[in-house]
Amino acid sequence: MDALSWFFQNIFAAFPNFFNAVTNPSLWLDWSDKKAVMRVVYYGGSVEFFFVVLTFVLLLTIAGILWRPLMWGVVRALEGFANTVGRFVAWAGLIMVIQQIIIVFIQRIFTRPDIAIGLGIPFQQDISWFGEELKLYNAMVVALCATYTYVQGGHVRVDLIYSAISFRAKRVIDMFGAIFFMMPMAVLVWMYGWYFLWRHLIVPKPSASDTLERLLAKSRALRWNVETIGFSPNGFNAYFLFKILLCAFAAMVFIQAVAVLYRSYLEFVEGEASENKYLDKDTLGEGEEAYEGAH
């Protein structure tokens, strides 16, 4: 079977695969059934899932080309999603600073070995646990604010040719980058992160090379084995959250790649008058224009 026939065969198979998943949610949502968990593990990193997503994007793209207001609506929705998540998660930076200050006060001034939070039944952990937890806040900002930073134009970029070319040539480069760099990178990170996550949540440990039949056979011995090992005896012990953030990062980058592709295409077609159309960028407020971009 040549590559082209394999591609179209998977595209056509995406429709029954999608409707089968939607009409039979218990096959993968009923986690009291161990086989359902294994189906989630398999299909989350499968060729079938990839082609369902790809087919949806292709259909949405065709519809958007035929009716540009739809494509603009998708751009606004996807960029709004990135902005909303980013603006919310950015507060983790402030929490990180406050928590570090509390740790210093508790440890140096009150000489306490632990911190208790809450009323009634408090959440109590060693100070080293809270100290290592700071890395989680940093990871949240990096993973979940990456697309927000992209929308805001805050990523560092090396510009040797881009600034000197025409407006439409820039849009072509942006489309090329979204298709051949952002999307493949996001898929690769997802494939790595998906199995990396599940190998630290369940046993027997799944492998990317396992077939569905093999995983269903393994389900007989399935049990949850959530990673709780820290770098120190009393340190932070929820490192599986970092694996979840890795998958979330990959998903959000792929979504943002679709937004970049659509915006670049629309600006290419409509010309310079549409540059940054509907773009929701943060501002420091009236009278602070001189400081824009300085942060």
N, C-alpha and C positions, 0 to 999 in steps of 0.2 A: 504493500500500500504506500503510495507516494505521499509526500507531506501535504500537498494541497487537498487530496481526497480525505486524508486523516483530519485536517483542519475543518473542512465542511461537514464531515460526519459528526464531529464533536459539537459543532455549532447547531446542527439539527437535533442532536440528542439533548441539547441543553433544555429544550422546551419540555419534553416529557420528564426529564430529571427534576426540573423546577416544580412542575405541577404535582409530581409524585411526592416531593418533600412538603409542599403546601397542603396537600390533601391528606397526608398521613403524618401529622406532627408527632404522634406518639412514638413513631419509629426512632425519633432523635431527640425529642423533648422530655420524654418520660425517663428521667435518670434513675428511677427505682429499678428500671430494667438495665442490667449491665451491658446488654447488647446495644442499647440506645447510646450509652456513653461512647462505646467503641465506634459507632457510626459517626458520631460527632467528630471524634479524633480522626477517622479516616477521611471523611468528606471535607473537613476543614482545610486539609492540605492536598486535596485531590485534583486531578485533571477535570473531573466533572464540575466541581465547584468553580474552578477557574473559568471554564467556558460558559457557565451560567452567568457569572459576572461580566465576562467579555461580551456575551451576546446582548445582555441588557444595555451595556454601554454603547454597543454598535447600533442597536435599535433607537436608543435615545439620541445618538448623534445624527442618524438619518432623519429622525423627526425634527431635530433642532435645525438642521440644514434647510429642511423644507419650510419650517416656520420659526424664524429667528427669535421672536419673543419668547418661545419656549426655552431656547438655549440661553437667552439672557436670564430667564427665571432660574434655570439650573445653576448658572454661574453665581447669581446672587444668593441662592440657597446654600451652595457648597462653601462659598467664601464666608457667608454668615455663620455657618457651622464652625468653620475654623476660627473665626473671630470670637464666637461665643465661648467655645471650649478654651481658647487661649487666654481670653480676658479673665475667665473664672480661675483657671489653674495657675495663672501668674501670681495670684495671692499666696500660693505655696511658698514663694520667695520671702514674703513678709513673715509667714508662719515660721519658716526656717530661722530667720533672724531672731524672732522673739523667743523661740525655743532654745536657741543657743545662749541667749542672754540669761534665760531662766536656769539653764544648766550651770552656767558660770556662778550665778548667785547661790544656787543650792549647794554646789560642790565646794566653793571657796569661802563663802560667808557662813552658811548654815552647817557646812560639813556633813551633809546628809549623803548616804550612799545610794538612795533611791528617790523616786518621785511618785507620788500617788495623785491621780486625777479622778474626780467624780464624787458623787454624793451617794450615801448608802453603801453600795458595794464598789469601792474605788478600783480603778485600774492602776496597778502598782508594778513598776519595773525598775530595774537597776539603772543608774544614771548612764552607764555605758550603752544600755539598750536605746535610750533616747538620743544619745550621741550618734550612734550608728544609724538611727532612723533618719537623721538629717539627709543622708544620701538618697533616701526615697523621695523627699521633696525636690531635691536637685534633679533626680531622674524624671519626675513628673513634669517639671518645667521644660527639660530638654525634649522629652518625647511628645508631650501634648501641646506644646507651644511652638513647635517647629513650623507647622503650616500657618499658624497665626502670624509668626514672624515673616513668613514668605509673603503673605497677603499684604502686610504692612511695609514690605520692601526693606526689611531689617537685616537680611542675610548679607554677609560679606561676599562680594563677587569680584573676580579679577577681570577687568574689562580691557582687552587689547584691540578688539575689532568691533565689538557690538555698538559702541557709541558712534562710530564713524559711518555706519551703514544706514540705508533708508529705513523709514518707518515700517514698511511692509516686509522688508528683509528681516528686520528684528522679530516680527511676528512669526515668520517662517522658522527662524531659529528657535523661538519659544515652543512652537508646535513640535519641532523635531526633538527638542530636549524633553518635552513631556512624554512623547511616545517612546523614545529610544533610551532615555536615561531614568526619568522619574518612575515610570510604570514598571519597567523590568527590575529596578532596584527595590521598589516596594514589594514586588512579588517574591524576590529572592529573600528579603528580610523576613517576610511573612512565613515562607516555607521553612526557614531556619528557626524562627521564633516559635512557630506553632508546635513543632515536635519538641523543641527545647522546653517549652512550657509543660506539655503533657508528660514528658519524661520525669518531671519533678512533682507531678500530682498523683499519678497512679502507678501501680504495678499489676501485671508485668509491663515493663516499659515498652511503649510503642516505637516503631521505627518507620522512617519515611518509605522504606522498601516493602513494608508489610502490605499484603493485599487485604481487601475487606474480609474475605473468608478467613484469613489467618487471624485478623483482629477479633472477629466474632468468636473464633475458637478460643482465643486468649481470654475472652470475657468471662469464661467460667471461673477463672482464677483472679478476676479483677477485684482489687480493693484500693481504697483511697490511701495514699501515702504522701500527704502534702509536705513539701520540704520545710523543715523547721530548724535547719542547722545554721548557726551563726558563725562569725569569724572569731568570736570570743565566748567563753562559757555563759556570760550573762548578757551577751550582745543581741542586737536586732536579729530576729529569727523568722522573718516573713519575706525572704528573698524571692519567693515565687511571684510576688507582686511586680518585681522588675521584669519578669518574663511576660506578664500580662501587658505591661507598659510597652514592651518591645513589639508585641502584636498590634497594640493600639496605634503605635507610631507608624507601622507599615501600612495599616488600613487608612490612616489619615493622610499619609503621603500619596497613596494611590488615588484617594478621593480628590486631593488637591491637584494631582496631575490632570485629572479630568477637567477640573475648573480652569487650569492653565491652558489646556488644549482648546477648550471652548472659547475662553476670553480671547486668546490669540487669534483664533479663526474669525471671530466676530469683528475684532478690531482690524484684521487684515481685509475683510470684505467691506466694512463700513468706512474705513479710512481714519485719518488722524482725529477727526471730530469725535470719534467714539473712544479715544484713549482714556483709560481709567473710568469709563462709564460705570455708574453704580458702585464704584469702589468705596468701601467703608473703611477709611483710614483714620487712625487715632490722631487727635490734635491736642496740643497743650492748652488751647483756649484762645480767646481773643486777646491780642496784645502780646502773645508769646511766639509769634511767627518766626522771629529771629532764632529761636532755640529749636525749631523743628529739625529733626534729623541729627541733633547734637547728642541725643541720648541713646 
